[in-house]
């Protein structure tokens, strides 16, 4: 399903991004329920930029997003998105992208980050570091 169709279809309110490095990513994508826009992140391109571009296309029609799910690999405090890493060290570089994501979400929306191993490092939760950047609700699962 393409973003233009999704933006014009009021039933689509959830976006799922799956990094193509995840084992059996095609199988995961095929199991997503109807009414959810699935995008596969290309390992050879910046994943944050890919997500931002898809969100921008989706919201061009004025639609707001209920939830964003991101499925990927990573390490404590770092998530791989395409050929880049979103981490404590790169948050400032991607600040504008993350703020754009926030503006595209309904006030009650969540961003779910799913990767292994989980997001916490030295008892500092990665999702807590995102909150001051864009005020969205994050849930890290891994």
C-alpha positions as CSV (number, residue, x, y, z in Angstrom):
1,X,0.0,0.0,0.0
2,X,1.5,3.4,-0.9
3,X,1.5,6.5,1.2
4,X,-0.6,8.5,-1.3
5,X,-3.4,5.9,-1.0
6,X,-3.0,5.8,2.8
7,X,-3.2,9.5,3.1
8,X,-6.5,9.5,1.2
9,X,-7.9,6.5,3.1
10,X,-9.3,7.5,6.5
11,X,-9.1,4.0,7.8
12,X,-5.2,4.0,7.7
13,X,-4.0,5.5,11.0
14,X,-1.1,3.3,11.9
15,X,2.3,3.0,10.3
16,X,4.8,0.1,10.7
17,X,8.4,0.4,9.6
18,X,10.4,-2.8,9.4
19,X,14.2,-2.7,8.8
20,X,15.1,-5.2,6.0
21,X,17.9,-6.6,8.3
22,X,15.3,-8.2,10.6
23,X,15.1,-11.9,10.0
24,X,12.0,-12.9,8.0
25,X,11.0,-9.2,7.6
26,X,8.7,-10.1,4.6
27,X,6.9,-12.6,6.8
28,X,6.4,-10.0,9.5
29,X,5.1,-7.5,7.0
30,X,2.7,-10.0,5.6
31,X,1.2,-10.6,9.0
32,X,0.3,-7.0,9.8
33,X,-3.4,-6.5,10.0
34,X,-5.4,-4.8,7.3
35,X,-5.6,-1.1,7.6
36,X,-2.0,-0.6,8.6
37,X,0.6,0.9,6.3
38,X,3.8,-1.2,6.2
39,X,7.1,0.2,4.9
40,X,10.3,-1.7,4.6
41,X,13.4,0.3,5.5
42,X,16.2,-0.1,2.9
43,X,19.5,-1.1,4.7
44,X,21.5,1.0,2.2
45,X,19.7,4.3,3.0
46,X,19.3,6.5,6.1
47,X,16.3,5.0,7.9
48,X,15.4,8.1,9.8
49,X,15.1,10.0,6.5
50,X,13.1,7.1,5.1
51,X,10.6,7.2,8.0
52,X,10.4,11.0,7.8
53,X,9.7,11.0,4.1
54,X,6.9,8.3,4.5
55,X,5.4,10.2,7.4
56,X,5.5,13.4,5.4
57,X,3.7,11.8,2.4
58,X,1.1,10.2,4.7
59,X,0.3,13.5,6.5
60,X,0.3,15.8,3.4
61,X,-3.4,15.2,3.1
62,X,-3.9,16.5,6.7
63,X,-4.2,13.0,8.3
64,X,-2.7,12.5,11.7
65,X,-1.2,9.2,12.8
66,X,-2.5,7.0,15.7
67,X,0.7,5.0,16.1
68,X,4.1,4.3,14.6
69,X,5.8,0.9,15.1
70,X,9.5,0.6,14.3
71,X,10.9,-3.0,14.1
72,X,14.7,-3.2,13.9
73,X,17.9,-4.4,15.4
74,X,20.2,-2.5,17.7
75,X,22.1,-2.5,20.9
76,X,21.5,-0.9,24.3
77,X,20.8,2.8,23.6
78,X,21.0,2.4,19.8
79,X,18.6,1.3,17.1
80,X,19.6,0.6,13.6
81,X,17.5,2.3,10.9
82,X,18.7,1.6,7.4
83,X,22.3,2.5,7.2
84,X,22.3,4.8,10.2
85,X,21.9,4.5,14.0
86,X,19.5,6.5,16.2
87,X,21.3,6.7,19.5
88,X,22.1,9.0,22.4
89,X,24.9,10.3,20.3
90,X,22.8,11.1,17.1
91,X,19.6,12.4,18.7
92,X,20.7,16.0,18.1
93,X,21.5,15.4,14.5
94,X,18.0,14.0,13.9
95,X,16.2,16.5,16.1
96,X,14.3,18.1,13.2
97,X,13.1,14.7,11.9
98,X,11.9,13.6,15.3
99,X,10.1,16.8,15.8
100,X,8.4,16.3,12.4
101,X,7.3,12.8,13.6
102,X,5.8,14.4,16.7
103,X,3.8,17.0,14.7
104,X,2.3,14.1,12.6
105,X,1.0,12.2,15.6
106,X,-2.3,12.7,17.3
107,X,-1.9,13.9,20.9
108,X,-2.8,10.4,22.1
109,X,-0.4,8.6,19.8
110,X,2.5,6.3,20.6
111,X,5.7,5.5,18.9
112,X,6.7,1.8,19.6
113,X,10.4,1.0,19.1
114,X,10.9,-2.8,18.9
115,X,14.4,-4.1,18.8
116,X,16.8,-6.5,20.5
117,X,18.6,-6.0,22.8
118,X,16.4,-3.4,24.5
119,X,16.9,0.3,24.7
120,X,18.3,0.9,28.2
121,X,21.9,1.6,29.0
122,X,23.3,2.6,32.4
123,X,19.7,2.8,33.7
124,X,19.0,5.7,31.3
125,X,16.1,4.8,29.0
126,X,16.5,5.7,25.4
127,X,12.8,6.7,25.1
128,X,13.2,9.1,28.1
129,X,15.9,10.9,26.1
130,X,13.5,11.3,23.1
131,X,10.8,13.0,25.2
132,X,12.4,16.5,25.5
133,X,13.0,16.5,21.7
134,X,9.4,16.0,20.6
135,X,7.1,15.3,23.6
136,X,5.7,12.1,22.0
137,X,5.0,9.0,24.0
138,X,7.5,6.2,23.3
139,X,7.5,2.6,24.3
140,X,10.6,0.5,23.9
141,X,10.2,-3.2,23.6
142,X,13.0,-5.6,23.2
